[in-house]
Amino acid sequence: MNARSVRGAVAVAASVCALAGVTACNVQSGTGSGSASAGSGASATAAQAKNLKVGWSTIYLTPSWMQQTLKMLQTDVDKLKSSGQVSAFKTFNANGDTSQQIAQIRAMIQQKYDVILVDAGSSTALNPALEQAEAAGITVVAFDSLPSTTKVIRVGTDQKAWGSMMATWLAKKLDGKGSIIALNGPAGVAVSEDRWSGAEAVFKKYPGIKIVSNVHSEYNLAPAAQAFASAYSAHPDIDAVFSQGGALSAAALQTLVKQDKKLVPITGENYNGFLKMWLSKKKEGFSSIATAQPNYLSVIALEAAVAQREGVAVPENIDVPLPSITDSNLAQYAKPDQPDDSYPINDISQAEIDKLIGK
């Protein structure tokens, strides 16, 4: 969330496989209304999914990342409706209440949905309801914030690889030595802990790099700016900032700009406010790298569900490669005409989706 505000409230279990790969283990499912059983391995009989009833259970819908995700998902739903594969689609918003999300999932079971997509509000609390859905013959695919159960298909990115990517770039940028402020998400939130774990493992390889302050903040601009300003006032001679989220990165860069300080390298995310500042400061020598929790995880999840209903041996864990935003391709991502709190991302092709889901 990508470092978006949802992450401050949702603990995520990022149980995904190695970057740019998938685990070739099959997921079994019974037969719901208008669907075919997945079967097992290559022996499964292919069938055309028809008139699938699809529901999306999300812990939040308000943040801009979620709104973009819904828009992208709806576009894919419309495509699948035109081909007759999907007949109905509904979004269930739990408004941050995990117990409500569980109740909504169970309601979908009672209403005989064929497919349930889920962005989980808890890595463990939803497991019984999701496993109940699977036992009822419903295909369940989780994406973004993942439950820990292995009974469902999970679509996500490797959060430790996220941190490792950022830290590796930063260590090389500093030639292996320098003082860094680490700007992380809330303590105890899985996505934050995983990203920092990946980064810390890299920094430990460089004895010349010193983390002078490890700051935790909500994934929002105002609290992040306050947290960074406090750390920076105590350590004004830093050489770089490791930031694991876009609003955090924007807060750090904004602070340096407002105080007319040296623009040290700051790692980031595809938060448009950060991307726009980065683009405007490139001519002054500012450099960064960023990645993204792509909204198209939702599309991959839906396509995986439909494929499984058609007999495809869909991997249990689908690990989606992290995009790389650099000085050289920044202009392809930064959107000066879009709001700061949007998360620009390039489209993923159908061929790439098909490869990820095992078609």
Backbone torsions as a table, in degrees:
resi	resn	phi	psi	omega
1	MET	NA	37.3	135.4
2	ASN	20.0	165.6	-173.8
3	ALA	-94.7	74.4	179.8
4	ARG	-106.7	173.4	-170.0
5	SER	-65.1	-24.8	179.7
6	VAL	-58.6	-35.8	-174.8
7	ARG	-64.8	-24.7	179.8
8	GLY	-68.0	-20.5	-176.6
9	ALA	-112.2	-14.8	-173.2
10	VAL	-114.3	119.2	175.4
11	ALA	-82.0	128.4	-172.3
12	VAL	-114.1	135.1	170.9
13	ALA	-100.3	101.9	-175.8
14	ALA	-85.7	74.5	-177.3
15	SER	-90.2	81.3	-177.1
16	VAL	-126.1	169.7	-173.7
17	CYS	-95.1	-170.3	-175.8
18	ALA	-62.6	146.1	-175.2
19	LEU	-57.0	135.8	177.3
20	ALA	68.2	20.6	177.9
21	GLY	-138.7	170.1	176.2
22	VAL	-133.1	155.9	178.7
23	THR	-91.0	122.4	-173.7
24	ALA	-84.9	66.6	173.3
25	CYS	-121.4	138.0	-172.5
26	ASN	-83.8	149.7	177.2
27	VAL	-112.9	126.9	-177.7
28	GLN	-92.8	148.9	175.6
29	SER	-151.0	146.7	175.2
30	GLY	-79.0	-166.3	-176.8
31	THR	-108.5	122.2	175.1
32	GLY	-98.1	-171.9	-179.3
33	SER	-67.3	129.0	176.8
34	GLY	69.3	32.0	-177.8
35	SER	-142.2	165.3	178.7
36	ALA	-111.2	148.9	177.9
37	SER	-67.8	143.7	-178.7
38	ALA	-67.7	-30.1	-177.4
39	GLY	69.5	-157.0	-179.4
40	SER	-136.7	131.9	175.6
41	GLY	55.2	-151.8	-174.9
42	ALA	-72.8	-11.1	-177.8
43	SER	-81.6	-6.9	-179.4
44	ALA	-62.4	143.1	179.7
45	THR	-87.8	122.6	-179.3
46	ALA	-67.5	141.6	177.9
47	ALA	-149.1	152.4	179.3
48	GLN	-84.8	118.3	175.8
49	ALA	-66.1	137.8	-178.3
50	LYS	-133.9	137.2	170.2
51	ASN	52.5	42.4	179.4
52	LEU	-69.9	139.6	175.8
53	LYS	-98.5	115.0	-170.9
54	VAL	-116.1	134.1	174.1
55	GLY	-125.2	145.6	174.8
56	TRP	-116.5	118.3	176.0
57	SER	-99.1	115.8	179.4
58	THR	-124.8	143.2	-178.9
59	ILE	-69.8	-31.7	177.3
60	TYR	-140.1	156.9	173.7
61	LEU	-131.2	-15.1	-173.9
62	THR	-68.1	-44.9	-175.5
63	PRO	-56.0	150.2	-176.2
64	SER	-60.3	-34.8	178.2
65	TRP	-60.3	-41.5	179.7
66	MET	-67.7	-38.8	178.3
67	GLN	-64.0	-41.4	176.4
68	GLN	-64.6	-38.8	179.2
69	THR	-63.0	-44.5	179.0
70	LEU	-62.2	-41.7	179.6
71	LYS	-62.0	-43.8	179.8
72	MET	-66.9	-40.9	179.0
73	LEU	-64.6	-42.0	-179.4
74	GLN	-63.0	-36.4	177.5
75	THR	-61.3	-41.5	179.0
76	ASP	-70.7	-37.3	176.2
77	VAL	-58.9	-45.0	-179.9
78	ASP	-60.2	-39.0	177.8
79	LYS	-63.9	-44.0	-178.3
80	LEU	-72.7	-27.3	174.1
81	LYS	-68.1	-40.1	-178.4
82	SER	-65.9	-25.8	178.4
83	SER	-91.8	-1.5	178.3
84	GLY	82.5	4.7	-177.7
85	GLN	-80.6	-30.7	177.7
86	VAL	-122.2	136.6	178.9
87	SER	-111.2	-25.4	-176.2
88	ALA	-148.3	146.2	179.0
89	PHE	-145.0	134.0	178.8
90	LYS	-142.9	141.0	177.0
91	THR	-100.7	133.8	177.3
92	PHE	-113.7	114.0	-176.5
93	ASN	-102.0	118.4	-177.7
94	ALA	-85.5	-6.2	177.5
95	ASN	53.4	40.9	175.6
96	GLY	81.1	1.9	-175.5
97	ASP	-104.4	107.3	-177.5
98	THR	-62.2	-38.4	179.2
99	SER	-63.8	-35.5	176.6
100	GLN	-68.8	-37.9	178.4
101	GLN	-62.9	-41.1	177.4
102	ILE	-61.6	-44.9	179.5
103	ALA	-62.3	-38.6	180.0
104	GLN	-68.4	-37.6	176.7
105	ILE	-63.8	-43.9	179.4
106	ARG	-66.4	-31.8	175.5
107	ALA	-65.5	-38.2	177.8
108	MET	-65.9	-34.3	176.1
109	ILE	-62.6	-47.3	-179.9
110	GLN	-63.2	-33.1	-178.6
111	GLN	-86.8	7.2	173.5
112	LYS	57.3	51.1	170.7
113	TYR	-68.6	150.6	175.8
114	ASP	-87.5	-34.9	-175.8
115	VAL	-133.9	133.3	170.9
116	ILE	-121.3	120.5	170.9
117	LEU	-96.5	143.7	-176.9
118	VAL	-142.3	133.5	168.3
119	ASP	-110.0	102.0	-162.8
120	ALA	-76.6	137.8	175.9
121	GLY	-85.3	-8.2	177.5
122	SER	-152.4	143.7	179.9
123	SER	-75.3	-17.3	-176.0
124	THR	-124.8	-35.0	-170.6
125	ALA	-64.1	-29.8	-177.6
126	LEU	-82.4	-13.0	-172.3
127	ASN	-52.7	-49.5	-178.5
128	PRO	-59.6	-41.6	179.9
129	ALA	-67.2	-40.4	-180.0
130	LEU	-67.6	-39.3	177.7
131	GLU	-68.6	-32.6	174.5
132	GLN	-64.2	-40.3	177.8
133	ALA	-63.0	-44.9	177.8
134	GLU	-60.1	-43.6	-179.6
135	ALA	-63.8	-25.4	178.7
136	ALA	-84.4	2.9	178.3
137	GLY	90.0	12.4	179.0
138	ILE	-90.8	137.7	174.5
139	THR	-83.1	121.4	-178.2
140	VAL	-112.9	126.6	177.5
141	VAL	-129.5	120.6	177.4
142	ALA	-97.5	145.8	174.8
143	PHE	-143.2	160.0	178.6
144	ASP	67.8	-93.6	176.3
145	SER	-86.8	113.6	-166.0
146	LEU	-103.4	139.7	171.2
147	PRO	-76.5	162.2	-177.6
148	SER	-85.8	-14.6	-178.8
149	THR	-61.6	141.9	177.8
150	THR	-96.0	8.4	-178.7
151	LYS	-83.6	-8.8	-177.5
152	VAL	-121.0	162.0	173.2
153	ILE	-75.9	138.2	-179.1
154	ARG	-125.4	129.7	-177.9
155	VAL	-119.9	117.7	-178.1
156	GLY	-160.9	-173.8	175.3
157	THR	-115.3	162.2	-179.0
158	ASP	-87.7	106.2	-175.2
159	GLN	-70.1	-32.0	175.3
160	LYS	-67.2	-37.2	176.5
161	ALA	-64.6	-34.2	175.6
162	TRP	-56.0	-54.1	-179.1
163	GLY	-62.9	-40.0	179.4
164	SER	-63.4	-41.4	178.7
165	MET	-59.4	-47.2	-178.4
166	MET	-64.9	-46.0	-176.2
167	ALA	-67.6	-38.3	179.4
168	THR	-62.3	-45.6	178.0
169	TRP	-60.2	-43.9	-176.3
170	LEU	-66.8	-42.8	-179.9
171	ALA	-61.9	-40.9	178.1
172	LYS	-68.6	-37.6	179.0
173	LYS	-61.6	-33.7	-178.3
174	LEU	-93.1	5.2	-176.2
175	ASP	55.0	33.6	173.0
176	GLY	79.1	11.3	179.2
177	LYS	-150.8	144.7	178.5
178	GLY	146.6	170.7	-179.6
179	SER	-101.8	134.3	-175.0
180	ILE	-129.6	137.3	165.4
181	ILE	-93.1	128.2	175.7
182	ALA	-96.9	124.0	-178.2
183	LEU	-113.8	99.9	-174.9
184	ASN	-108.2	170.3	176.9
185	GLY	-77.3	-171.3	-177.5
186	PRO	-58.7	138.3	178.0
187	ALA	-61.3	135.4	177.8
188	GLY	92.1	-15.6	177.4
189	VAL	-78.6	127.3	-169.3
190	ALA	-57.0	-43.7	-177.7
191	VAL	-62.7	-38.9	178.3
192	SER	-66.9	-45.7	-179.3
193	GLU	-63.4	-40.0	-179.2
194	ASP	-67.5	-43.6	179.4
195	ARG	-62.9	-42.8	179.9
196	TRP	-68.4	-36.1	177.4
197	SER	-58.5	-43.8	178.1
198	GLY	-64.4	-40.0	-180.0
199	ALA	-70.6	-43.9	-177.0
200	GLU	-61.1	-38.0	178.6
201	ALA	-60.8	-35.0	177.6
202	VAL	-72.3	-48.4	-176.3
203	PHE	-61.1	-30.7	179.6
204	LYS	-65.5	-18.5	178.2
205	LYS	-79.7	-9.3	-176.5
206	TYR	-120.2	94.4	-178.8
207	PRO	-63.2	-18.7	179.6
208	GLY	-82.4	-6.5	178.7
209	ILE	-97.6	131.0	-179.3
210	LYS	-122.2	126.0	174.3
211	ILE	-86.7	104.2	-173.9
212	VAL	-83.6	-18.8	177.7
213	SER	-158.0	133.5	176.9
214	ASN	-115.6	104.6	-170.7
215	VAL	-104.1	137.9	175.7
216	HIS	-112.3	138.5	-178.8
217	SER	-150.7	156.4	167.8
218	GLU	-59.8	157.0	178.4
219	TYR	-84.1	54.6	178.6
220	ASN	-137.0	150.4	-170.9
221	LEU	-61.4	-49.6	-173.7
222	ALA	-63.0	-53.4	179.2
223	PRO	-65.4	-32.6	178.8
224	ALA	-66.5	-39.6	179.0
225	ALA	-63.1	-41.5	179.2
226	GLN	-65.5	-44.7	-179.1
227	ALA	-64.7	-43.0	-179.5
228	PHE	-68.9	-42.0	-178.5
229	ALA	-58.6	-39.5	179.5
230	SER	-65.4	-45.0	179.7
231	ALA	-67.4	-38.4	-177.7
232	TYR	-69.0	-35.4	178.5
233	SER	-63.9	-29.6	178.6
234	ALA	-84.2	-21.4	-177.3
235	HIS	-137.3	68.7	-175.2
236	PRO	-74.1	-9.9	-176.0
237	ASP	-101.9	26.9	-179.8
238	ILE	-66.2	158.3	179.2
239	ASP	-105.0	-14.4	-178.7
240	ALA	-168.8	168.6	175.2
241	VAL	-129.3	123.8	168.7
242	PHE	-89.6	114.3	176.9
243	SER	-122.4	134.9	-175.6
244	GLN	-101.8	6.0	-179.2
245	GLY	-150.8	151.1	-172.0
246	GLY	-62.0	-45.0	179.4
247	ALA	-66.2	-34.4	176.8
248	LEU	-64.8	-44.2	180.0
249	SER	-63.7	-42.6	178.5
250	ALA	-61.5	-40.5	179.8
251	ALA	-63.0	-43.4	-179.4
252	ALA	-65.6	-47.5	-179.2
253	LEU	-65.3	-41.2	178.5
254	GLN	-59.6	-40.5	179.0
255	THR	-62.9	-45.8	179.4
256	LEU	-63.3	-40.1	179.9
257	VAL	-66.0	-46.7	-178.3
258	LYS	-63.6	-34.7	-179.4
259	GLN	-90.4	3.2	179.1
260	ASP	55.2	46.2	-179.2
261	LYS	-101.3	170.4	177.6
262	LYS	-60.3	133.5	-178.5
263	LEU	-86.7	88.2	-180.0
264	VAL	-76.9	159.7	177.9
265	PRO	-60.1	138.2	178.7
266	ILE	-135.4	124.7	176.6
267	THR	-77.0	159.6	-173.2
268	GLY	-153.9	-161.7	-177.6
269	GLU	-144.4	172.0	-176.1
270	ASN	-80.6	38.6	171.4
271	TYR	-75.7	120.6	-168.4
272	ASN	-61.1	-32.6	178.1
273	GLY	-61.5	-39.6	176.7
274	PHE	-70.2	-44.4	-179.0
275	LEU	-59.9	-39.8	-179.4
276	LYS	-67.5	-41.3	177.5
277	MET	-65.2	-41.9	177.6
278	TRP	-57.6	-47.2	-179.5
279	LEU	-61.4	-40.5	-177.8
280	SER	-72.8	-22.5	-176.6
281	LYS	-102.9	1.0	179.0
282	LYS	-58.8	-38.7	-178.4
283	LYS	-66.0	-18.4	177.0
284	GLU	-93.8	6.0	176.4
285	GLY	95.1	3.8	179.8
286	PHE	-70.5	137.5	-177.8
287	SER	-134.2	148.1	-178.8
288	SER	-155.5	174.5	167.3
289	ILE	-138.4	147.7	180.0
290	ALA	-144.5	159.4	173.1
291	THR	-135.9	-165.3	-172.7
292	ALA	-157.3	149.2	163.7
293	GLN	-93.1	94.9	-168.2
294	PRO	-68.4	137.4	177.9
295	ASN	-59.9	-26.3	-177.1
296	TYR	-71.7	2.4	169.0
297	LEU	-55.7	-36.0	-179.4
298	SER	-65.2	-39.8	179.9
299	VAL	-67.6	-42.9	177.3
300	ILE	-60.3	-40.5	179.8
301	ALA	-61.6	-46.3	180.0
302	LEU	-65.8	-44.3	179.2
303	GLU	-63.0	-36.1	177.7
304	ALA	-65.3	-41.0	179.5
305	ALA	-63.1	-45.8	-179.8
306	VAL	-64.2	-42.2	179.7
307	ALA	-61.6	-41.3	179.5
308	GLN	-64.2	-39.4	177.9
309	ARG	-64.1	-20.7	180.0
310	GLU	-94.5	4.9	175.6
311	GLY	97.5	5.8	178.0
312	VAL	-74.8	138.2	176.5
313	ALA	-79.0	79.9	-176.1
314	VAL	-72.5	134.6	177.9
315	PRO	-59.6	146.7	177.5
316	GLU	-66.9	-41.5	177.6
317	ASN	-116.3	120.1	179.0
318	ILE	-109.8	108.6	-176.6
319	ASP	-96.4	114.0	-175.0
320	VAL	-91.8	125.6	-179.2
321	PRO	-57.9	143.0	178.5
322	LEU	-78.8	131.7	174.5
323	PRO	-65.6	155.9	176.6
324	SER	-122.0	116.2	178.4
325	ILE	-106.2	122.2	-174.7
326	THR	-127.9	177.2	176.7
327	ASP	-56.9	-34.5	-174.2
328	SER	-77.3	-30.6	-179.0
329	ASN	-113.2	11.1	-177.6
330	LEU	-54.3	-40.5	-176.8
331	ALA	-62.5	-21.2	177.6
332	GLN	-74.6	-18.0	-175.5
333	TYR	-108.8	-46.5	-177.2
334	ALA	-61.3	132.2	-177.6
335	LYS	-123.0	92.8	-177.2
336	PRO	-59.1	-24.8	-177.1
337	ASP	-92.0	3.5	-179.1
338	GLN	-111.7	158.4	-177.7
339	PRO	-61.4	154.6	179.3
340	ASP	-60.3	-34.2	-174.1
341	ASP	-90.0	18.0	173.3
342	SER	-90.7	164.3	-177.1
343	TYR	-127.3	84.2	-177.7
344	PRO	-62.5	138.3	178.4
345	ILE	-148.7	141.6	176.2
346	ASN	-74.9	152.4	-179.0
347	ASP	-68.5	157.0	171.8
348	ILE	-106.7	139.7	-176.6
349	SER	-79.1	158.4	176.6
350	GLN	-62.1	-35.2	179.1
351	ALA	-63.1	-40.5	178.7
352	GLU	-66.5	-40.3	178.0
353	ILE	-62.2	-47.9	-178.6
354	ASP	-58.6	-39.3	178.8
355	LYS	-65.1	-40.9	-178.4
356	LEU	-66.8	-37.2	-175.4
357	ILE	-93.0	4.0	171.7
358	GLY	87.3	19.2	179.0
359	LYS	-83.7	NA	NA
